[in-house]
């Protein structure tokens, strides 16, 4: 995956109803910018207006990034592009986009994408207090001598 030194900007089409996707979007927006990035929920009417045919790329399955130059990236490559937009994380993006690590990033993205709604219910759409309460309701294993055996 080739990440250029300079770029005019990217558009990110993501699931605006997914807590994990929205949390990622919020995190990216808090980072210092290396170049402009705009996030558009694929469900919004604006998505089809700015990117006619976005639905044919199945954005419900995986995030889609379009560069100002018209290149399209999906899934792990789209995530790497988002990371690359952060001035403080460009080195990490280059490493993740390298031939050695991109296959790992692809596998990780597939696992996360397949479970994003379940993960969102627990971690990303609830306040910290709610997460803490949910985790405390889970059964704790009996531990002897301070060491727990997991099943």
Number of C-alpha atoms within 10 A of each C-alpha: 13 8 14 8 8 8 14 11 15 23 22 25 25 24 22 18 14 20 21 24 20 19 16 15 18 12 10 17 16 9 14 12 16 19 14 13 21 13 20 19 19 23 16 12 10 12 20 14 10 11 13 10 11 15 13 7 14 13 19 16 14 21 24 25 27 18 16 14 10 10 9 16 19 20 19 24 22 21 23 25 26 24 22 24 23 22 13 14 17 19 13 14 21 20 14 24 24 15 12 10 12 19 14 14 19 17 13 13 19 16 11 14 19 13 12 17 17 14 16 18 14 17 17 20 18 14 10 11 9 13 16 13 10 13 12 10 9 8 7 10 11 10 10 8 5 6 9 11 8 8 4
